[in-house]
Amino acid sequence: MIAMEEMAELTQVLSKLIRFGYTPDKDDRLIQEMGDVRLMIELLHDTFGVLTNDTYDAMMRKRNKLMKWSSLYE
C-alpha cells in the first residue's frame, strides 16, 4: 500500500512538471519522490523475493522497446 502511495506522489509531481513546466527549483521535490519510489522498489524486491537481476532484465527489455517506439532515446 505504501509503495502505491509513493508512486502516486511521484506521478503527481511529474504531472505538475508537465502542466506547469520544469524549473530547477522543483528539483528537491522530484528528487525526494524519486528516492522514495526507489526505496519502495527495493523493499518490494525483498518482500517478494524478486532478484535485482530479473528486474534489470525487464528494464532493458523496456528500454529496447522505448528506443524503437518512442523519442525518449533520440
Backbone as CSV, one residue per row, in Angstrom:
resi,resn,N_x,N_y,N_z,CA_x,CA_y,CA_z,C_x,C_y,C_z
1,MET,0.816,-1.187,0.000,0.000,0.000,0.000,0.870,1.264,0.000
2,ILE,1.899,1.278,0.847,2.770,2.453,0.906,3.484,2.647,-0.427
3,ALA,3.892,1.545,-1.072,4.554,1.654,-2.375,3.632,2.336,-3.376
4,MET,2.369,1.974,-3.369,1.412,2.596,-4.297,1.255,4.087,-4.000
5,GLU,1.222,4.428,-2.719,1.100,5.840,-2.343,2.318,6.637,-2.792
6,GLU,3.503,6.064,-2.610,4.728,6.760,-3.032,4.760,6.933,-4.549
7,MET,4.340,5.917,-5.270,4.306,6.018,-6.734,3.291,7.066,-7.176
8,ALA,2.177,7.159,-6.458,1.174,8.177,-6.772,1.724,9.579,-6.518
9,GLU,2.520,9.728,-5.463,3.120,11.041,-5.182,4.103,11.432,-6.285
10,LEU,4.881,10.476,-6.788,5.784,10.769,-7.906,4.981,11.118,-9.149
11,THR,3.898,10.395,-9.373,3.025,10.690,-10.517,2.497,12.116,-10.431
12,GLN,2.106,12.526,-9.242,1.585,13.881,-9.051,2.652,14.935,-9.355
13,VAL,3.862,14.722,-8.874,4.952,15.668,-9.135,5.226,15.749,-10.632
14,LEU,5.303,14.607,-11.294,5.562,14.601,-12.734,4.440,15.287,-13.508
15,SER,3.205,15.049,-13.096,2.067,15.696,-13.759,2.151,17.216,-13.640
16,LYS,2.537,17.686,-12.451,2.660,19.131,-12.264,3.810,19.704,-13.082
17,LEU,4.893,18.943,-13.219,6.007,19.412,-14.047,5.584,19.535,-15.510
18,ILE,4.790,18.585,-15.970,4.289,18.646,-17.345,3.322,19.816,-17.490
19,ARG,2.455,19.968,-16.509,1.424,21.008,-16.581,1.993,22.415,-16.473
20,PHE,2.897,22.611,-15.504,3.388,23.956,-15.227,4.803,24.216,-15.726
21,GLY,5.475,23.174,-16.210,6.822,23.325,-16.719,7.872,23.043,-15.660
22,TYR,8.987,22.562,-16.125,10.092,22.231,-15.226,10.973,23.444,-14.996
23,THR,11.327,23.657,-13.758,12.339,24.643,-13.401,13.235,24.007,-12.332
24,PRO,14.517,24.377,-12.310,15.448,23.754,-11.365,15.029,23.852,-9.895
25,ASP,14.240,24.854,-9.536,13.823,24.982,-8.134,12.866,23.865,-7.715
26,LYS,12.364,23.108,-8.669,11.466,21.993,-8.364,12.214,20.673,-8.210
27,ASP,13.545,20.726,-8.339,14.365,19.518,-8.232,14.196,18.787,-6.901
28,ASP,14.151,19.536,-5.806,14.104,18.903,-4.484,12.916,17.956,-4.344
29,ARG,11.755,18.396,-4.748,10.549,17.557,-4.622,10.636,16.355,-5.547
30,LEU,11.088,16.579,-6.777,11.227,15.482,-7.740,12.225,14.453,-7.226
31,ILE,13.367,14.918,-6.761,14.405,14.019,-6.258,13.896,13.236,-5.043
32,GLN,13.196,13.902,-4.141,12.667,13.234,-2.947,11.691,12.121,-3.341
33,GLU,10.780,12.417,-4.251,9.780,11.418,-4.649,10.417,10.270,-5.428
34,MET,11.395,10.579,-6.258,12.102,9.503,-6.971,12.838,8.601,-5.985
35,GLY,13.460,9.200,-4.979,14.148,8.419,-3.952,13.186,7.552,-3.159
36,ASP,12.027,8.108,-2.835,11.019,7.335,-2.111,10.578,6.114,-2.918
37,VAL,10.355,6.303,-4.203,9.915,5.198,-5.061,11.026,4.154,-5.206
38,ARG,12.254,4.601,-5.350,13.362,3.636,-5.459,13.481,2.785,-4.202
39,LEU,13.304,3.418,-3.040,13.333,2.660,-1.796,12.198,1.637,-1.762
40,MET,11.006,2.056,-2.159,9.870,1.140,-2.161,10.116,-0.038,-3.101
41,ILE,10.762,0.220,-4.224,11.068,-0.868,-5.161,12.058,-1.844,-4.524
42,GLU,13.046,-1.322,-3.804,13.970,-2.211,-3.090,13.234,-3.060,-2.063
43,LEU,12.306,-2.441,-1.337,11.529,-3.189,-0.355,10.642,-4.235,-1.026
44,LEU,10.111,-3.915,-2.208,9.315,-4.895,-2.953,10.175,-6.088,-3.382
45,HIS,11.411,-5.820,-3.786,12.335,-6.916,-4.093,12.461,-7.848,-2.895
46,ASP,12.696,-7.253,-1.738,12.875,-8.042,-0.518,11.596,-8.786,-0.134
47,THR,10.478,-8.081,-0.173,9.210,-8.664,0.261,8.802,-9.862,-0.585
48,PHE,8.988,-9.740,-1.903,8.526,-10.788,-2.809,9.645,-11.698,-3.305
49,GLY,10.857,-11.462,-2.827,11.967,-12.318,-3.219,12.333,-12.223,-4.693
50,VAL,12.127,-11.042,-5.253,12.446,-10.826,-6.666,13.900,-10.372,-6.763
51,LEU,14.644,-11.014,-7.634,16.057,-10.680,-7.797,16.226,-9.385,-8.578
52,THR,17.204,-8.594,-8.165,17.506,-7.344,-8.866,17.842,-7.618,-10.323
53,ASN,18.555,-8.712,-10.600,18.892,-9.050,-11.991,17.654,-9.255,-12.840
54,ASP,16.602,-9.830,-12.253,15.373,-10.059,-13.006,14.702,-8.747,-13.395
55,THR,14.658,-7.803,-12.453,14.044,-6.527,-12.804,14.954,-5.721,-13.726
56,TYR,16.262,-5.905,-13.613,17.182,-5.247,-14.537,16.923,-5.746,-15.961
57,ASP,16.747,-7.044,-16.110,16.447,-7.603,-17.432,15.144,-7.026,-17.979
58,ALA,14.146,-6.896,-17.117,12.872,-6.305,-17.537,13.067,-4.845,-17.942
59,MET,13.910,-4.121,-17.207,14.207,-2.733,-17.553,14.857,-2.633,-18.932
60,MET,15.773,-3.526,-19.225,16.459,-3.495,-20.518,15.494,-3.824,-21.660
61,ARG,14.571,-4.754,-21.415,13.567,-5.050,-22.446,12.711,-3.808,-22.715
62,LYS,12.299,-3.129,-21.647,11.502,-1.907,-21.806,12.308,-0.817,-22.497
63,ARG,13.568,-0.677,-22.120,14.442,0.317,-22.748,14.534,0.079,-24.244
64,ASN,14.709,-1.171,-24.634,14.801,-1.505,-26.058,13.516,-1.151,-26.794
65,LYS,12.366,-1.406,-26.165,11.089,-1.031,-26.786,10.983,0.479,-26.930
66,LEU,11.383,1.200,-25.874,11.317,2.659,-25.937,12.257,3.211,-27.006
67,MET,13.415,2.601,-27.147,14.358,3.043,-28.181,13.752,2.855,-29.569
68,LYS,12.957,1.836,-29.699,12.358,1.545,-31.006,11.102,2.396,-31.260
69,TRP,10.267,2.581,-30.243,8.954,3.138,-30.458,8.720,4.539,-29.884
70,SER,9.686,5.113,-29.196,9.451,6.442,-28.625,10.622,7.368,-28.977
71,SER,10.444,8.621,-28.625,11.512,9.595,-28.878,12.338,9.868,-27.630
72,LEU,12.151,9.075,-26.573,12.880,9.316,-25.325,14.384,9.102,-25.454
73,TYR,14.804,8.284,-26.377,16.230,7.967,-26.525,16.839,8.563,-27.793
74,GLU,16.250,9.599,-28.315,16.807,10.240,-29.508,17.851,11.259,-29.135
